[in-house]
Amino acid sequence: MAKYTKDDIVARAVELASIIAETEEVDFFKRAEAQIHSNPKVSMLISDIKGLQKQAVNLQHYGKPEALKKVEDKITSIEQELDEIPVVQEFKQSQMEVNELLQLIASTISNTVTDQLIESTGGDVLRGETGAALNNSNDSCNH
């Protein structure tokens, strides 16, 4: 049975990351992000939000709850306006798709490692128990 080091695994992870970077999902994300950065309306709204967020921090620091609420409401309103812009919707959709791909990869790796661990110990994959767990449960006395 082959033994791999952490360095071997990291090298494989880097290879996998390069493959992922060439997927349709990541390509769509790159294009959507470029559109976001080149859109003047989006840039202006993001700049407005950042300025308001700084104001909110100051108002919170100086204990001005009424003014803080007004600024937070403005931020929410601008965020809603931003969310209605098609390139922003595409960008958020692309983020979601890339995240789903990464979650699928992570869960596939995790599940495969778990299943192989269970199988290598003579366990039961369907029950999710290693051979050690099964042997311990079989050894218990039923007097």
Contacts in CASP RR format, 6 or more apart in sequence:
PFRMAT RR
TARGET T0000
AUTHOR 0000-0000-0000
METHOD contacts of the structure
MODEL  1
MAKYTKDDIVARAVELASIIAETEEVDFFKRAEAQIHSNPKVSMLISDIK
GLQKQAVNLQHYGKPEALKKVEDKITSIEQELDEIPVVQEFKQSQMEVNE
LLQLIASTISNTVTDQLIESTGGDVLRGETGAALNNSNDSCNH
16 105 0 8 1.000
20 26 0 8 1.000
20 101 0 8 1.000
20 102 0 8 1.000
20 105 0 8 1.000
23 101 0 8 1.000
25 94 0 8 1.000
25 97 0 8 1.000
25 98 0 8 1.000
25 101 0 8 1.000
26 98 0 8 1.000
26 101 0 8 1.000
28 94 0 8 1.000
28 97 0 8 1.000
29 91 0 8 1.000
29 94 0 8 1.000
29 95 0 8 1.000
29 97 0 8 1.000
29 98 0 8 1.000
31 94 0 8 1.000
32 87 0 8 1.000
32 90 0 8 1.000
32 91 0 8 1.000
32 93 0 8 1.000
32 94 0 8 1.000
33 91 0 8 1.000
33 94 0 8 1.000
35 87 0 8 1.000
35 90 0 8 1.000
35 91 0 8 1.000
36 42 0 8 1.000
36 87 0 8 1.000
36 88 0 8 1.000
36 91 0 8 1.000
37 43 0 8 1.000
39 85 0 8 1.000
39 87 0 8 1.000
41 85 0 8 1.000
42 82 0 8 1.000
42 85 0 8 1.000
42 87 0 8 1.000
42 88 0 8 1.000
45 78 0 8 1.000
45 81 0 8 1.000
45 82 0 8 1.000
46 82 0 8 1.000
48 78 0 8 1.000
49 75 0 8 1.000
49 78 0 8 1.000
49 79 0 8 1.000
49 82 0 8 1.000
52 71 0 8 1.000
52 74 0 8 1.000
52 75 0 8 1.000
52 78 0 8 1.000
53 75 0 8 1.000
55 71 0 8 1.000
56 68 0 8 1.000
56 71 0 8 1.000
56 72 0 8 1.000
56 75 0 8 1.000
59 67 0 8 1.000
59 68 0 8 1.000
59 71 0 8 1.000
60 68 0 8 1.000
82 88 0 8 1.000
83 89 0 8 1.000
83 92 0 8 1.000
114 128 0 8 1.000
115 125 0 8 1.000
117 130 0 8 1.000
118 124 0 8 1.000
118 125 0 8 1.000
118 128 0 8 1.000
118 129 0 8 1.000
118 130 0 8 1.000
118 131 0 8 1.000
119 125 0 8 1.000
121 130 0 8 1.000
121 131 0 8 1.000
121 132 0 8 1.000
122 130 0 8 1.000
122 131 0 8 1.000
122 134 0 8 1.000
123 129 0 8 1.000
123 130 0 8 1.000
123 131 0 8 1.000
123 133 0 8 1.000
123 134 0 8 1.000
124 131 0 8 1.000
124 134 0 8 1.000
127 134 0 8 1.000
129 137 0 8 1.000
END
